[in-house]
Amino acid sequence: MMEKSIFEHSNVFRFPEKVEYSSEGIISKRVIDRPVGTVTLFSFDKGQRLSTHSAPYDAMIQVIEGAAEIVINEVLFSLGAGDSVIMPAGIPHSVYAVEKFKMVLTMIKG
């Protein structure tokens, strides 16, 4: 189940509190959506994944809760809360929830 919403500006919030977990699912909430890029908050239940794909823009993942495995160009990265990684434009990558986790995805269009 994919849920999308735009966050209100000029309000203080904490990312982990702004998205719940969905049993055997992935939820996404659009935080900022502009022509130059997007910021999206995700939650993944344990075992959920985004299969290998590439994007035409640079993207940065910031893990804010839990743990995930990110594969970029066939190299495995293990990330936990507080860890971030940049996925370059046009390079294959995938995301796997080792345990329930939440992340912020920032995509910059160039």
Buried (B, 14 or more C-beta within 10 A) or exposed (E): EEBEEEBEEEEEEEBEEBBEBBEEEBBBBBBEEEEEBBBBBBBBBBEBEBEEEBBEBBBBBBBBBBBBBBBBEEEEBEBEBEBEBEBEBEBEBBBBBBEBBBBBBBBBEE
